[in-house]
């Protein structure tokens, strides 16, 4: 395997995005760049300088179509899609398309270089109900982290004993059980006539974002290409980031920790 740096990693990520975008366009599946990728497109015309991933989003009905149709419609075996709904060993409440001819090591997981695909779900108008949804998501994430953590706990004897007891109880549940609960909880308000969207499988706590913000998409520049973005991207970005054109303080410009590789020809296999 050959280790690669940031520039080549980004090129490989954009190859995945190009493939997904073309597949969606061919099959009438709506998508748009979102999160830090959308922010980068609008503020920097490409990647945020300290960012190293790509995010896209879909309405839940399109996300469901994508995950069900990908195995049949995808024509290139090196690209695979994984998500919690279809894979009990998957460690995230959202999906990824990855390039299996590459290796991406992050947070203890061996993946191919990939892009994130987030489903967007119907959300209640009431702030208290929205907060309840986000609190439940965050609690489930904490439980999953505790279940998966195998490191030695710190603190005195009583604290260490308590941590071990909690882990013992949590390991009565199947691996990534709490991730699947997050995915299931996200659809609670789908199909109930609400006009807002919620980001219940990601880190965001956006509120008051109307579905109409994504009724139409436009092409926006990203590096040397263009991709679809919500025509109402200003409302989207303000809901996620506030004054999004203002650069964050230096201390908040955090990079992820990872290693990325391209496999040699004799290491490639698509199962």
N, C-alpha and C positions, 0 to 999 in steps of 0.2 A: 504493500500500500504506500501511497505517496501523500505525505502531509501537505495540506494547503493552508494558505493564509486568508485574510479577510477579503481581499479583492476577488480571489477565485471562488471563495465560499459564496459571495454575493452573486457572482455570475451563475453558479450552480442553482442557487435559490430562484433566480429569475427564470432559469430554464424550466424549473418545476412550475412556476407561476404561469409562464407562457403556455405550457402544456394544459394546465387546468383551465386557463382562460379560454383557450381554443375549444376544449372539450365542452365547456359550459355554453359557449356561443353556438356550437354546432347542434346542441341538444335543447336550446331554449331554457337553460337554467340560469337564473339571475344571480349575480354575485357582484361584489365591489371590494376594492381595497379598503382596509379599515385600521383602526388603532394607530400604532406608530408608523405603519406604512402610509396610511392616508395623511397623517400629520407631516411625514417626511415629504410626500409629493407636493403638498400645498406650501409648506414653509421652506423646503430645501430643493424642490424639484427632483428628489431622489431619496436615498436613504438618509435618515437622521445620522449625522457623522459618527455618533457613538453606538448606533443600533446595528444589530446583526441578525435580524429575522424578518420574515414577511408574514403579514396577517391579511386574510380576506374574510368576508362575512357573507352569509346568505340568510334570507328568511327561512324559517324552520321548514316550510313545505319544499323549498328548493334544496335545502340541506338533506332532507329525507330522500328526495329524488336522486341527489348526487350520490349518496352513500349506497343506495340500492342499485343504481344503474352503472356505477363506476366499473365493477368487475366485467360487465358485458360490453360497455361502450369504449372502455380504454383499449387502445390498440398497441400500446408500448408496454411490454411486460416489466420493464425496469421501474415503472412508477406504480406504487401501491398506496391504497388508502386504508387507514386504520382509525377506528373510533370505538368509544365505550359501548355503544348500542349493539355492535356486532362482534366484539372481541373482549372476553372477560379478563384477558391479561393486559388490556390497555390501561395506561396509568394516568390518563387525562380525560376531563369531561367534554372535550371538543376533539375534532379530528385533525389529522395531518395527512397530506400526500407527500411521499418521500421517494427519493431516488435510491434504489437498492444497489446501484453500482458505486455508491459512496458510503461513507461511515461518518456519523456525527455523534460524538460522545458528550453527553451533558447530563448533569444531575444523576449520575449512576445508570443512565439508560443508553443502550447502543441502538441508534436509529440511522436511517439514511438522511442525507441533507434534505430538508423538508420545508414546507410552508404550513402555517396554522390555518384551519378553516373553522370559523365560529358560527354556530347557529344563533340567529336572533329570534327571540320569542315574544309573544304577546305579553304585555305588562299591564297591571292595574293602574288606574289613574290616581289612586290614593297613596300618598307618600308613606303612610304607616305600613301598608301592605307591601310596598316596594322594599322598604327597609327590612321587613320580616323575611322576604325572599333572599335578600343579600346576606342577612345574618345567618340564615340557615345554610346557604352555600358556604359561607366562611367557616361555620362550625364543622361541616362535613369535611372541608379541606384540612382542618386541624386534626380531625379524627383519622383521616387517611394518612397524614404525615406521621402521626403517632404510631399508627399500625405498621408503617413501612420502615420506621426508624429502628435500626439495629445497633446504633452507637451506644457507648457506655454513658449512662446519665451522670450529670454532675450533682453536687450538693452533698448534704449529710446523709447518714444511713437511712433515716426515715424517708427523706425525699427520694432517694434512689429506690428504696423498697416500694414506694407508692408508684413510681414510674414503671417499674417492672410489673407490678400488679395490673396497672392500666393496660400495658402492652399485652399481657397475658389474656385479659378479657377481650381486647380488640382483635386478637388473633383467632378468636373463636369464629370471626366472620371471614368469608373468603377474601383473598387478595383483591384489592381495589373495589371492594363492595361499596365503599363510601363515594368513590368516583362515580360509580353507576347510579348511586342515589342522587348525586348532583345533577347528572344528566336527566334523570327522571323528574326531579323537582323543577327543572327549568321549563317544562312544558305545562305546568300547572294551570296557567291562564290562557293557553292556546285555544283558539276557536270559541272564545266566550264574548266576542264583540268589542274587545278593547282596542283603542286606537294607538296606544303607545307601544314602544319596544323596550325590552329589557335585555341586559347582557349577563345572563345568569350562569354562564359556563366559563367566564373569564374573570379578570381582576377588577374590571370597571364597575362603577356603581352609578351609571348614567340614569337620569330621570327626565321625565317630561320630553322624551324624544318621540315625536309623532312618526307613524309609519310613512306619512307623506314625504318625509325627508328622503326616503329612498324610492319614491314612486318612479323617478327618472334617474338615469345615470348619464354622466358625461365622461369624455376622455380627458385625463389629466397626465402631464408629463411625469415620468419617473425614470431617472437616469436617462438612457438613450431610447426609451420606449414610451408608450402611453398605455394606461390601463383604466378600467372603469372605476368611477367614484360616484358617490351620491351627488345629484345635482344640489341637494340641500346639505352639502358638506359642512357649511359654516355652523349650522345648528348641531350637527353630529359632533364636530370637533369641540364646540363650546360645552356640550353636554359631558364630554369625556375629559377635556383638558382645561376648561375655562378660557383664559386669554392665551390661546394656543400659539399666537405669533411671537409671544415673549419667550426667549430662551430660558430654560431652567438654570438655577445656580450650578456652578461647576460640580459641587458635591453630589448633585442629583443626576449627573450624566453618567449613568452606570452601564458598564458593558457586562454581558453574560460571560460565564466561564465555560469554555468548550474546547474540543479538539475536532478537526475535520480532516477527512482523508478521501482520496479517490482510489478505488480498488484497481489492481492490475487485471489484465484480461483473464488470467488463470484463476482469479479469485471471485469472478463474477458468476452468479447463478441465480436464476429467477424462479426456482422451484417449479 
